[in-house]
């Protein structure tokens, strides 16, 4: 079965109807078909951090969303490990000319290891790394 990586911006856009990419993320999701969505604990950390200052109600809802992602049989969640961090940090250090975040680097490493070519993201950084960003199409 086809696997597609989901970046933080995708989860934010799906969760927040006011996000400028909400409609695009929803439409792309509906057209994925039988794909498995791969994401990482590092991405979910970034997702939670994005909404952390919006109050307890938001935090509670975000916690439920993350629980739903973690328990979804159509989502493959990659754990955050010391080895993953080191690989991401090496990539980060090797591409000092890029604006790639450490989470982007971890995502790139995961996609390379799993031979995933498409990412649910709008981020130009993934295009720079050679992936197809589905929210840009």
Phi, psi and omega in degrees: 000144180296140175243139179231135180274139178250120179270168181306314182301327177294311181297320178298313181297320178294318185286324187254103181299343179273352180292140183296340179259007183303309182297319179295315180297320179295314180296315180297319178301317182292337182260007182288334182072225186271026182287148170269132177267123177256133174214178183230161175297330178295320176295316180293328175297314179296321177299311179296318180298324181301322184259004189301328185264011183266010174101169187295326180295315177297315182299320179296317179294317178299319178299319178294321178297315180296319175301318179297318178297314183296332183259003182281122181293346178266006179243130174256112184263121180270122182290152176275122181232166176296322179295317178298316179301315182296318178296318179295319181294323176298315178297316178305312182292327182281345181236058182295341180279353181261161176264026185288130175285166177297324176294318175303315181298319178296320178295317179299316179300314179299313181296321177295314181297324183264002180058041177268129184256343183243142181229135175280088184198161173249350187299123178298335181301325179288326176294317177303326182275359174099015181255163176264114180272107189292337179276359177264337183293000000 
